[in-house]
């Protein structure tokens, strides 16, 4: 009859092994061979979050375009105002 002392238990850690007492289970502790077969993890973005991001980006671009248009309109109005004043100044000099 066999007792637990007859054969070593291969599942039990070796007390002399420092890593056996507190094994490192972090993903970085995997062997290099296992890492080589995995693709880099790409974060999953839900379709709702992607749509929200796209809508925010579109709104930001629209605001920037509106600001730029407003600036161009103000500059055009200044040019028109200056053009109207210029002939009056020339007439006053004559």
Steps between C-alpha positions, in 0.01 A plus 500: 500500500625848407494795739530870429870479593580240232484728195570873482199715426587683178224756558644612833752785482861441595565683830849595375354675193446873586249546214294202611393666824370811320465433127480806276166483320516838325466497120859624471623181666401286200786342307625685193382219272142547618524877447626459145178330385261765631404814311514828690171560676278754328247666724141419411290806436129441502306622197310748718821650637649518151190681371512742792867571433429560131208734579714699744778525243252618235353757740850629583587535131168676435564749783849570368362552149229733627759704692721520192204605284401764756856635494498515118163679503632758748810555287284539188276749680809702600623504140159619380491768769852614408410505131199721569704746708787523252309678218358747751850584623620551142203727423567708810861557392405647160 
